[in-house]
Amino acid sequence: MRIDILTVVPELLESPLNHSIIQRAKDKGVVEIHIHNIRDFSEDKHNKVDDYAFSGGAGMVMRLEPVVKAIEHLTDQREYDEIIFTTPDGEQFEQKTANTLSLKENIIILCGHYKGIDQRIRDHFITKEISIGDFVLTGGELAAAVIIDSVVRLIPGAMNDETSALTDSFQDNLLSPPIYTRPAEFRGWKVPEILLSGDHKKIEQWQEEQAYLRTKKLRPDLLDE
């Protein structure tokens, strides 16, 4: 997979995308991640990429020309499966979205900033708009990092044990069951006996029951889907 990120503050993405599973995936050649500064495509002598909204009011808007030039610079080189815009009014990002995106080959993520981008960019270039929650961030860079982290870990070869991702919360509309590790007893707090039994069938049944009970208690909405 190749992921190209368009941003006005590339520094925000350097640390999240250069550690842990993402870095290992890059080292293995499983994913390429390229960060592009939209200011590099500005024709303004000060590399400005924002302007006032025609509607007036507070806040600036990302200008059309540098964003379009940045997108077309990439699309002239290869075909992209998705051009994603991170925005609070996009579709809610969920595990199933991450699963779908992990099957793509080339993706562009445009990070929103200021009050947003000129609507014409959304109308003519964006194929998917994604929100990571009902709240507003300073910019879309952190949202892009969240999306990339969630997607990359699902790509075959990114994780040492690929089956681990398949048992995560939300993969089957259930939360994960409780998990334990050694010691089996600490300060009188004991690991459930079933997990020490060695009976894998009963352990799996217990995990399924616990996953259902946790979901029913904490996220009953998932059971309605």
N, C-alpha and C positions, 0 to 999 in steps of 0.2 A: 504494500500500500504506500502511496505517496500522499502526504497532507501538506498543502500550502496554506499558510496563515497570513492574512492581510491585516495589518495593525498600524496604529500611529504611535504605539509605545511598545516596541519589541522587547525592551528590557524586562517587562512584566512576565514574559514567557520563558526567559532563559533558564531560570532555576527549575520550575515545574516540569520542563520537558527534557531535562538533562540528568535525571536521577532515576533510580529504582527500575521498575519493569520497563518503562519507556526507553531509558538509556540502553538497557540490555537488548531490547527489541531492535533499536537502531544499530547497535554493535553487531547483531546477528544478521542484519540486512533484511529484517522482517518488515520494517517500516522506514520511510524517509520522511523527515519533517523539515520543511523550509519556511523560515519566517521572513516576510517581506515588509519593509517600512513603506507605508503608503505615501509618506512625505517625499520619497524618492521619485514619485511620479507627478509631483506638483510642478506647475510651470511658474508659480509665484516665486519671486526672488528670495522670499523668506521661508519658502517651503510650507506655506499655509495650506491647510486642507479643509478649513471650516469657514462658514460665512453666516450672516444673519438669515433667519427664516423670513420668507415673504409675508407670512402671517403675523409677524411681529412677536412680541413677548420675549421673555428671558430665555437664554440658552442659545447655543450655536448649533449649526447643522453641518455634517460632513458633506463637502462639495461633490458634485457629480463627476467632474472631469478626472481628477486623480484616481478615484476609485475605479472608474470605468477603464482607464488606461492600465491600472494594475491588473484587473481581471483579464482584459484582453491580451495583455502581455503573456499571461499564463495559458489562456485558452488557445492562443495562436501556436503554442508548442505541443499541446496534447489535449485529448478529450477528457472532460471531467464528468464523473458520475453525479456529483452533487456540488452545488455552490451554496454553502450554508451561511446564513446571517444570524449572529447571536443577538437576540433582542428580547426584552421582557414580554412583548406581546406575541411571541412565537408559540409554536406547539410545545407542550410540556415534554421535556426530555425524560425518557423512561428506559428501562432495561431493554425492552423490545426494540427501541430506536437504536440503541447501541449495538444490539445483535445485527440489525439490518445494515447499519453503516460499516460494521466490521467485515462485511462481504464485498464492499466496494473496492475499487482499485485506485482511483484518483479523486481527491476531495479538496475543495477550497473552503476555508472558513474565513469569513469576513467579520472582524470584530467591530461591533458598533461602538461609538464614542459620542461624547457631547450629548445633544438631545436626540441623536439618531442620524440616519442617512437620508439623502434626497430620495423621495418615494419612487422616482423613476428607476433607480438602481434596483429596488425591490421588484418593480413591475417587469423589468426586462432582463434581469440577470440572475436573480436569486431563485433557486429551485426548492429550498427548504429553509424555513425560519424556526429557530429553536430557542426556547427559554429553559433555564435550569431551575426556575421557581418564580413565585409571585412576589418578586422584590426587585429593586433596581440597584445595579452596581455602577461604579464610576465608568466602567467600560466593559466590553465583551471579552477581554483577554482572559479573565479568570474563568468565565463560562467556557471559553474555547479550551482551556487547559483541562477543565472537568470533562468535557466531551471527549477530548483526545485520550485522556487517561482511561476512561470507561471503555472506549472503543479498542484501543491498542491492545489491552490485556486480553481481549477475546480473539485476536488474530493467532492462528496456529503458529506455534514456535515462540511466541512472546513470553509465555510462562513456562517454567520448567515442568510443571505438572498441568497439562491442559485441562484435565478433568476438574481441577479446582474451580475454575470459572463457572463450570456448569452447575455447581452446587451452591452458588452464591444466592443471596436474597434476590427475589423478584424474577428469577429465571423461570419459575413455574407459578408465578403469582402468589408465592408464599415467602414469608420471612425465613431466614435460616434458623435451625434449632439451636439450643444452647450448646456450646462447645467447651471442652475441658482439656487440660494437659496435666503433667506431673507437677507436684506430688498428688497421689490419690486422696490424701487427707492433709488438711492444713488448718490448724487452730480448731479442729473439730468439724471443719466444713468438709464434707465428703463428696466425692464424685459419685453420681448415681451408679448403683451396683451393676445395672444392665450394661454399662459401657466397659466394665471390667470383666464381663462374662466370656468374651471371645466368641459369642454366638452372633455372627454377622447378620443373620436374618432378623433376629429379634432386635438387634441394635438399629438396623435400618427401619424396622417398624416403629421403634420408639422415636427415632428422629423424625419420621413422617408425622407421627402424632403430635410431637412437640412443635414442629413447624406450623402445623394447623392451629394448635392452641395459641401460640404466640401471635400468629397472624390475626386470629379471631379477637384477641385481646388488644393488640396494638394497632393493627391496620385492617379492620373488618371490611373496609371498602374494597380491598383486593379480592376478597372472596366473592364479591358481586360481579366481578369482571368475567 
